[in-house]
Amino acid sequence: MLTVEADVTPGLSGFNLIGPPAMSTASMRDRVRAAILNSGFDWPDASITITVHPAIPPCGPMADLAMAVALLAAARHLPPDRIATTMFVGELGLDGRIRPARGVLPAVGAGMRAGISTAVVPDTCADEAAQVPGAEIFPAARLADLIKGLREGSLDNHVLVGPVTQPAPALDLADVAGNHSARRALEVCAAGGHHLFMLGNGPAAMLAERLPSILPPLDLDAAREVGEIHSAAGILEVPPGRRSPIREPHYTATLAALVGNLSRPGAVSLAHRGLLYLADAPEFTWQALDGVRRAIETGEIVLAGHDHTVRYPAEFMLVASARHCPCEGNGRCDCTPFIRRRYQARLTELLQRVEVRTCIEPLHWPAVAGESSATVAARVLEARGRAADRLADTPWRTNAEVPASELRVRFPAEHGAIELLRSALDSGLLTSEAFIRVLRVAWTLADLRGAGRPAHQDAAGALELWLGHEG
């Protein structure tokens, strides 16, 4: 939240802007001055001082409207008490129009958390801002009309009509014939929130794009988080709905497009509470793969500038796919063993964080069609419900989030399951970190079959999924 204050004092004409370095520019002063003059108001022939607190970089020119309104109130064009408890968000055009701005939804949400429930926003962003529960939104198209409405107390409140509905999924898992092991892997990942790796020349993209169709709808808090991130990126659809987002960055995408920059989030954060799909994962640069790995470990993206730090949430399910070798896999393959090893070596660090791995096969027609997304989603929802009941008094939502200490003490598996995984650890099939990841998948398999705790068969199934792509 930024607090804008303005003072107009008789004396030598001048303009002094005190605030973040990014705001202390003549361009912002000239933009606000032109908007005020072209809206029919006089520019005060006095000493003008505007302060912005705290001195942190704002989201671009979003503070234009607040600065203009504060200045006009200081110049007695409207009573100051009319704006004391109101939030103003918007960029000003030179002709006095109030332009849309990125990040209106999180800005209004921040105002609500600070105790300010009234917000004036650009009229084109009113539906977006009205997604914040309890917010009183006043849309404005021009600065002159806004000042007149504030003077007369005649602003029209904007109310969002109708509930936010969940759109029907356009893609169905039944479209993917065959690949029963890969379909099962998708179901396990959806039920437990686990990461997935698919190896082969099969329909990896078709499977990944249909994973959101079997995920449970986002709860209201998660949907609000997703909406705020997408609003900050300027790509929010209104109404936003409650379906998990999916992002599919190409391997040629820049690092900034993948992890974001100081002014907007990247694909990793846009996949928050949803799915990040990396097709041909070995083709990504090692810097990009390392950024994804760090996001998996910390659940956020941290970007540091010379005067401030930006944090973007990044809790997502990763789905990565790769071929056996760099060639397309059509016809004869001339790749040497060295080329194949170098191709797959880029994923070594990332795969240590992926709990479920599977091989995919090319589609062969005719093939037996699998279950529909609705059928699989029902089982996933039941499994998620069992996990939610178990984790009700904890900060975790899925099995993939439960830390190792809790799995050992609070949520122990049956003796047979632990012994099987311990023997795999002793034989070198698992590392100590992989032991915990496989145990989390075992809990998911137990939830899918309605068991109270993972048994030997669940541990065996989880171990098979861990080693699946090597089979």
N, C-alpha and C positions, 0 to 999 in steps of 0.2 A: 504494500500500500504506500502511495506517495501522497503527501500532504502539500498542497500548493497554497502559498500565501502571497498576496499582492498589496502593495502600499503605493499610494499616489500622494506625493508631498509637493506643495508649491515651491518653486525654485527653478534652478537651471534645468532645462529640458534634457532628459537622458533616460537610458534604459539599462538596468543592471540586473542580470539573471544569475542567481546564485544557486548552484545545484550540481548535478553530476557533470563531469567533463564533456560527455557526449551531448549534453543539452546546452552547454555554454557556447553557442554558436550564433552567428548573425542570421543564419538561415531560419532558425526557429523564431527568432524575434521578427524577422521580416514577414514570415508566413502568418503569424498571429496578427501583426499590424495590418497587413493587407486584408485579412478576413474581417477584422473589426471595421475598417474604413469602408469596405465594400458592402458591409451589412447596414450602413447608414448611421454609424456611430462616429463621434469625433475621437481622435487619438489625443489623449490628455497632454496638454502642453505643460508638463511638470516633470519632476524627478520620479521615475517609476522604478520600483524594486520588486522583483519576484523571486521568491525562494521556493525550492523544492526539497523536501525532507522525507526520508533520509537521502543522502547523496549517493544513491546507487543508480546505475544505468537503467532507464526505463525501457519499456518495449517499444522502441522507435518513437514515432510522433503521437503516441496515444495520449500524451498529456496536453496536447494542443488545446482541446476544448476546455479542460480544467483551468489552464492558464488564462484563456480569453475570458471565461466567466468570472474568475477571481479578479481580473483586472477591471472589468466593467463594473463589478460590485464595488471595488475600491474607488472607482470614478463616479459613484452614485447613480449609475444607470439602473440599478435594482437594489432592493434591500439585502444587505449581507446575510440576514437571518434566514432568507429563503434558500440559501445554498449551503448553510453550515453543516447540515447532516445528510448531504446528498453527494453521491459519487458521479463524476463526469468522465466519460471515456469516449474518445474519438479523435480523429485527425481532421484538421481544417483545410479546406481548399482556399485558394486565394480569393474566390468569389463569395466566401462565407458558407459554402456547403459543408455539411458534416459527413465526412467520408467514412466508409467501413474500415475497421482495423482488425488485425489478427489478435487473437487472445482475449476477446471480449468475455467469453464464458469463464475462463479462470480469473479474470479481473473482477467480475461481479461476484464470483465465489469467494475471492479473497476479501471483498468488501463485506460480504455476509459474515464471514468469520471474524471480521474486525468490528462487527456490530452495526454496520451500515447497510440497511435493507433497501434504500431508495437509490436508483441509478438512472442516469440519463445516458443513453447510448445512441449510436447512429440508427436511423429507422430501418436500414437494411440488416441490422444485427439484432433487432428486437426479439425475433423468434429464438435466436441462439441464446441471448441473455436470459430469456424467460424460462430456460431449462433449469435455472437455479431455484430450488424450492424456497418459497417465502419471499423471493425478491420482488420488489415493486418497480417495474420497468417503465420508463418514459422514453419513447422513441422521438428522435429529433432529426429533421432533415436540413434545416438551415439555422445558422447562429441567430439571425434576426428574429425568427419565429420563436426560438427557444427563449431568448431574453424577454420577449413580449409575454410569453406564457408564464415565465417565472415572476414577472412583475404583476400580472393579473391573477396568478394562481389558477390558470386555465389549462395546464398541461393534461393531456389525455393519457391515462394509465393503460399499459398494454398487458393483457392477460392471455396466457397460452390456453387455447380451447382444445379440449380432448386429451385423452391419455396418450402417452408414448407407446405405440404398438410395436410388436416384434414382427418384422417382415418375414415372410415365408422363405426358407432357403431355396436358392435357385439351383444348387448342385446337390446331387443325391449320390450316396455311396453305392447304390445299386447300379450306377452307370459303369462301375469298374468290375468287369468280369474276371473270375479267377483270382490269383494272388491272395489266397485265403490267409496265409501266414502274415502277409503285410496288412490285411484288413484287421486281423486280430491284434497286431501291434498297434495300429491306430486306436483301437478300442481301449487297450490298456493305457496308452498315453493320455487319452481323453479322460479316463476315469481317475487317473492318479496325478495328472499334470506333469508327466515325464517328458523328457526330450527324446527325439527319434532320429535315427540315421537309417537311410535306405540305400542299398548298394545294388546296382544292376542297370540294365537298359530298359526296364519296364516303365509303366505309367506313373512315375514318381510325382509329377506335377498334378495329375488327376487325383491321386490319393491325398496329397497335401492340401489341395484346394477344397476338398470335401471334408477335411477334418473339422472345420468350424461348424459343419452341419450336425455333428454329433456331440458338440460341447454344450453344456447347460447354459441357459441365458445368463448374462451378467446380472448381478444384483445391482440395486440402485446406486450404491456407493461406487462400485467398480465402473458402472456405466458413466457416472459423473466424472470419474478420473479419466477415462478414455476420451470423453467429450472435451475435457479441458485441454488435453494434450493435442488433440486434433484441431481444436480451436486455435491454439498457439501456433500451429503449422498452417492455419488458414484453409483447412480442408474439411471442416466439420459439416456433416449433412444434418439438416434439421427436418424432422426430429431424428436424433441420433440412433434410436433403437437400443437394443440390449444384446445384439449378436457380437460375439468375439471378433475383433478385427484380425485381419491377415495382411501381412506385408511380404512382398516378394521382390527384394532388390536384386538387380542383375549384377553379375560379378564385375562388370565394368564400372559400377557406381563408385564415386569417390568416397573417401573415408568420411568426409563431412556429410555426404548424403546418407551414409549408413549410421553414423553415431550422432550426427547433429553438429551444430555450431553454437556460438554464443547467443544467436538471435532466434533460432528455431530448432525444434527436435528433429532427429533423423529417423530412419526406418526402424531402428532398434527400439526407440521409445514409442513410435507410432504402433508398434506391435504389443505394447503394454496390455496386459490382461488378455492377450490373444496369441497369435501364432506368427512366428518369423520363419519363412521358408527360404533356405539357401539352396537353389538348384545349382548343380555342378560346383559343389562347395570347394573342391580343390583348386578351382580357377580363381577364387578370391585371393587377394593379396594377404600376406601373413599379417600385415597391420590390421586389415579388416577382420580377419579371423580372431586375432588377439583382442580386438575391441569387443567382439561378440562374446568371447570367453570371459572377459572381465565383467561384462554385463550379467552373464549367467551367475557368476560368483557373488556379485555385490547387489544385484537387483536394481542398479541405477547407472546412469552415465554422468560422470563428473568432468566438466570442461572448465579450464581455468584460463582467464584472460589477464591482462596486465593490471586491471583494477577491480575485478570481481570474478566470482565463480558461479557457474550455472550447474544445477543438478536436475536431470530429467529422470523420472522413474522408468524402469525397463525390466519388468517382471513378465516374461513371456515363455511360451513353449517353443523350443527350437526344433525344426524339422530340416534336416540336411540330407541331400542326396548326392550320389556320385556314381560315375561309371567305373568299370573295372580298370580302364586305362584311358589315356587322353583321346584316343581315336573315337569315332562315332559308334563303333561296334558293329558296323555294317560291312559285311564281306570279310575279307582277310585282314587280320590284325598284324602289323609289323612292329608293334611296340616291344622293346626288349625288357627283360626283368628289371633292369636298372631304371628305365623310364617309368615303369609301373610303380616301383617302390617310391621314386621321387614324387610321382603324382599323388599317391595316397599319404605320403609322409607329412604333408601340410596339415592333415587333419588329426595328427596324433594327439596334440594337446587338447583340441576341441572334443574329440571322441571320449576322452577320459571323463567328460562331464555329461555324456549322453548315456542314459540308462537302458534304452531299448534300441536294438539293432535288428534289421531284417533284410533279407534279399528279395528283390522284386524281379518278376519275369515279364517278358513282352506279352502283350495280349494276343491270344490265339482264338480265332473264331471258327466254329461256335464254341463258346465257353459258358459254363454254368453261372448265371447271375447270382450275386450275393445278396445279403439282406439289405433292406433299405436303410437310409439314415435314421428314419423315425424309430425303427426297431432297435437299432444299435444305441441310439440316443437314450431310449428308455432304460436300457441296462446301465448305461453310463450314469444316468441320473440317480438310479437306485444305489449304485456303488458310491457316488459322491455323497449321497445322503447318509450312508453308513459311516463314511469317513468324517462327515461334518458332525454327526452325533458324537463320535469318539473324540474329536478335536474341539468340541463346543467351548470349553473353557480355556482354550489356548489361542495364541495369535496366528496359528497356521490354518490354512483352508484345505490343502491337499496333502497327500502322502509325500509328494516330492519335496515339501517344505520342512518336514519334521527333522530336527537335528539328530545327530548320532547319539548324543547323550540321552535323549528322550526315548529313542528306540531301544537302548540297552536297559533303561530303568523303568520308564513309565509304560512303554508299549512293547513288552517282550514277545517274541514269537515262540512257538512251540519248540520243544527240545530237538525234535527231529529236523526241523527246518534249520536251526542254528548249527547243528552238527554237520549237515550237508554243506552249508556255506563255509563252515570252518575247515572242512576237508578240502574244499576248493581253494581256500586261502593257503593252506599248508602245501598244496601241490603246485602252487604258482598260477593257477587259473585266475585268481582274483588278487588284487592288492587290498590293503586295508581300507582305502577310500572306496574301491569298487564294491567291497563287502557291504558297506552301508547303502550304496546305491541299489544294489541288487535286493537288499532287504526291504527297501522302500517299495520296490516293484512287487515283491512278495506280498506285502500288505495290500496292494491294489488288487492283485489276483484273488486274495482272500475276500476282499470286499465284493468283487464281481461274482463270486460264487456264494456269497452270503455267510461266510464263516466268521467266527469271532476273532480268531487269530490265525496267522499264517502257519500252515502245516508243511510237512515234507513236500507234498506235491506242489505247493505254491512256491517254495524255494527252488524246486527243480525247474518249474516253469519260468521263474524269474532269471535263473542262471542260463536257461536256454535262450531267452530273449537277449541277455547280455552278450552271448556268444553267437547270436543268430546269424550275423553277416559273415561269420567265418566258416559256417557250415557248408 
